[in-house]
């Protein structure tokens, strides 16, 4: 979810990884879809799959990643229940971000992030359709 930290982060990180000759791994929960990031991996794209239960969604996700140039699959095994992330709860991290006075203060302190977010939109999980 690097797109929460910096607008368009996945594409920027993929370009940097390609430039330095190392693989870039795009997550299922990235803020950009494989079609946006894949062309920037220069055949060094790996895709991290959090396998959805629905086989049709899983197949579509894998087909999209492969068509976008991701050739190595990183499978993530996890617990079947969402974790309670205390640090994220304390910091008020939500997806999508909620406009709160605290967030607006942080935005005012980092205008480059704010303008980037205006350009690329609010970070959201575009591959799996969470708005």
Phi, psi and omega in degrees: 000039181298339178295342174286333183276319181214135180301135177064025186299319183299316180294317179297318179292323178296319178296318179295318178298316179297319180297325182266359175078026178243154179294151173243131180253119176265132182270154173302328182261031177285161178273358175233145179281164180303326182297331179278323187268322185311314181299345182263000184272348181048052177063023176243026184272127173247151180234125179266117182257123164266102190295118175288154181293324183287118182298329180292319178292318179300314180296316179298317179300313180294320178297319179295317180296315180296316179297333181275358176104009177274118188250350180240132182259128175251112182269134181252121175259131185217176176284152184282007181235141178298140180280158176263106185264091186303318182297320179291323178296314180298323183279350179082017181291125176226159176227115002286161180300141177263136179284105179240164176304322179297314180295319179297324176295317178296321178297317180296330180279349181223076184297332178297318177296316182298315180292323176296321178293322175298321181290315186258352180091165179297139179295135176206164182277091188287330182290317184262008170077018176275125183265000000 
